[in-house]
Amino acid sequence: MKIAPSILSADMLNLGADVQKVEDAGIESVLSIVDQVLVMTVDPGFGGQKFIPETLEKIRQLHQIKEERNLNFDIEVDGGINEETVKLCREAGATVAVAGSYVFNSGNETHAERINKLRN
């Protein structure tokens, strides 16, 4: 799983977006041209929020669409990411994770130690 930021062509799914409805509306035309899709796993707006488990289904649906259509985009997750939630997201199909509060509010651990925990 990638843990570094990058500049790419991307799309974003917020919590209120239903992947199936977006797919029915022609998402394949967008997914075929983007490098990644960002799934917000918290309500956007401020750091330190708790991960919303219901977003795992969106990740699974996107991963399924990606596999079925042989598409090549990353599925990025952002919000409430820590060493437990990153594993859940990876298992659901996410390939990129953003983990601000977990890394920068690291207590006695270094930022590098926290990032390594996310990678493993």
N, C-alpha and C positions, 0 to 999 in steps of 0.2 A: 504494500500500500504506500502510495506517495504521501509525503508529509510536507512537501515544500510548495510554496505558492508559484503560480506561473501565469503568463498572459496568454489567453486562449479565446477562441470563439465559444461562448457558453450560453446556456439557458438556465433558468432557475425555476424550481417548483417550491412554492410556499406551502405552508401547512394546509391552507384551504383548497389547494389544487388537487383534484382527483386525477390520478394518472390515467385511468381508463377513459375518463371524459376527455382529457387532453388528447389521448391517442385517437379517440373517435373523431376529434375535430381536425385531425391531420397532422399529428405530432411527428409522424415519420418524415415529413418533408423538412422539419426542423432538425430532428435527430440525425438525419443523414449529413448535415452540414456543420454541426457543432463538434467541438473538441471535448466538451464536458457539460454535464447537467448538474447543477447545484441543488441539493435537497436540503432545505433548512430544517434542522432537527430541533429547533426551538422557535419561539415567536421572535422574529427579527426585532432588533432595537437596542439591546444592551447585553453585555457579557455576564457570565456567571450563572446563566439559567440552567435548569435541569433538563436533561435529554427527554424528549417526548417519544416514548416507545412506539406509538402508532405510526411514526414515520418510517419504521422498518418495512412496513408493507409497501410503501411507495418505492423504496429502494429495491425490494424484491420484484415489483412490477416493472420498473425500469430495466433491471437486469434481464428479466425475461424477454422484454421487447428487444433489447440489445442482442441477445443470443438468437432469438427467433428470426430476426431480420439481418443477422450477421453485420451489425453496425459496430463502429469503432469510436466510442466516446467514453470518457471517464465519468464515473458517478461520484460526485464530491458531496461530502456531508459537512455541515457546519452548525455547531451549537451543542453544548453539553457533552462534548467529546472528552473522554478520559480512557484509562486503560481497560475498563469493562465495556463501555459503549462502543469503542472503536472495534472491538472484537465482534460485537453484534452486527455492526454496520458492514464489516468485512464479510462476515458470513452471509449477509443479505445481498451482497454484490457491490458494495462501495469500493472504489479504488483510490480515492483521495480523501484525506481528512484534514479539517481545520480545527486546531485545538488551542485557542488563545488562553483562556483562564487556567486550564489544566497545566499548561507549560509555564506561564508567567507568574502564577501564584503557587510556586513549587515548594515553598517551605524550605526544608533542609536539603532538598535535592537540587542539583543543577538543572538548567534548562535542557542540556544535552541528555542527562539521565532520564528526564521525563519524556523527551522525544524518542529515545531508544526504547522505552517501555511501550510507547505507541506502535513502534515498528515491529515489535515482537509480539 
